[in-house]
Amino acid sequence: MPEATILPFTPGAWVRLPTQPDWGLGQVQTVVGPQVTVNFENQGKQVVNIAAVDLDLVEEARPPRG
């Protein structure tokens, strides 16, 4: 039986997409398999396929500017 992979991406987690630094800080909304929906400061809601691109977990985050 394959070992389960535990991903750090859970709703509410703060992340950055290294290939799109101008999108700013994002907050994870949902995770369905490799599809992570993130609400970014400067780009709005985006679906990121973490099987294809890296998404960096931000340990200490601040809420997006209002």
C-alpha positions as CSV (number, residue, x, y, z in Angstrom):
1,M,0.0,0.0,0.0
2,P,1.5,3.4,-0.9
3,E,2.4,5.8,1.9
4,A,0.1,8.8,2.2
5,T,1.5,12.2,1.4
6,I,0.5,14.9,3.8
7,L,0.5,18.3,2.2
8,P,0.9,21.5,4.2
9,F,-1.8,23.3,2.3
10,T,-5.0,23.5,4.2
11,P,-7.7,26.2,4.1
12,G,-6.5,29.3,5.8
13,A,-2.8,28.7,5.2
14,W,-0.8,31.6,3.7
15,V,1.3,30.9,0.5
16,R,3.2,32.6,-2.2
17,L,3.7,31.5,-5.9
18,P,7.4,31.9,-6.6
19,T,6.8,32.2,-10.4
20,Q,4.3,35.1,-9.9
21,P,5.8,37.2,-7.1
22,D,3.7,40.2,-8.1
23,W,0.5,38.3,-7.1
24,G,1.5,38.8,-3.5
25,L,0.5,36.8,-0.5
26,G,-2.3,34.4,-0.9
27,Q,-4.6,32.5,1.4
28,V,-5.6,28.9,0.6
29,Q,-9.4,28.6,0.2
30,T,-9.8,24.9,-0.8
31,V,-7.7,21.9,-1.6
32,V,-9.0,19.1,-3.9
33,G,-6.2,16.7,-4.8
34,P,-3.4,18.7,-6.5
35,Q,-5.8,21.6,-7.1
36,V,-5.3,24.4,-4.6
37,T,-7.6,27.4,-4.8
38,V,-5.8,30.5,-3.5
39,N,-7.1,34.1,-3.0
40,F,-4.1,36.3,-3.8
41,E,-3.7,39.9,-2.7
42,N,-3.1,41.3,-6.2
43,Q,-4.6,38.6,-8.5
44,G,-7.7,37.4,-6.8
45,K,-8.8,33.8,-6.7
46,Q,-6.7,31.4,-8.7
47,V,-6.5,27.6,-8.9
48,V,-2.9,26.3,-8.7
49,N,-2.0,22.8,-9.7
50,I,0.7,21.9,-7.2
51,A,1.6,18.8,-9.3
52,A,2.9,21.3,-11.9
53,V,4.2,24.3,-10.0
54,D,5.7,25.0,-6.6
55,L,3.6,26.8,-4.0
56,D,5.5,28.1,-1.0
57,L,4.0,27.9,2.4
58,V,4.5,31.2,4.4
59,E,5.1,30.5,8.0
60,E,4.4,33.9,9.4
61,A,1.9,35.9,7.3
62,R,0.0,39.0,7.7
63,P,-3.6,39.6,6.5
64,P,-3.8,41.2,3.0
65,R,-4.2,44.9,2.8
66,G,-7.8,46.0,2.8
